């Protein structure tokens, strides 16, 4: 069974690059160092993991969709799992837990990052409770990476990350439900959804 890493550590907002208030426009194509993706590279040195912009990811999916003869059909959506959750709190702890876990082991505070692995080609949507997470919503920072499992230069998966300030989004002593849903690009009847409950200190 796949595992996911719940890392709870001291991480400053500068490290996360959170400064959306100064952005003059939606910076959906800005790619920067992301600790979730760096962790993924460390855990899987044999994978080819490449940070891409939202436009680049969309182009990859569209090229495969338009050229099935040359590139083969788009890999069907086969798996979605929440891989990592990082929270900015006062101590450093790391836990490896089953993917079936319904809630983070520790209450969060400050900046939170969530990483989701989407194996295959899908059209995804994300929510925090009833709020849709989009590039246009400046309360959230989204990044994406392509993943090639066997180094054959064919993208096998997409790794999604979302960063937000939990102090603003989750009231103290309550929790919020994060949800990631993807529908297979070439099998629209195939939809996979994963959720995790995130309590706040």
Buried (B, 14 or more C-beta within 10 A) or exposed (E): EEEBBBBBBEBEEEEBBBEBEEEEEEBBEEBEEBBBBEBBEEEEEEBBBBBBBBEBBEEBBEEBBEEEEEEEEBBBBBBBBBBBBBBBBEEEEEBEEEBEBEEBEBBBBBBBBBBBBBBBBBBBBBBBEEBEBBEEBEBBBBBBBBBBBEEEEBBBBBBBBBBBBBBEBBEEEEBBBBBBBBBBBBBEEBBBEBBBEBBBB
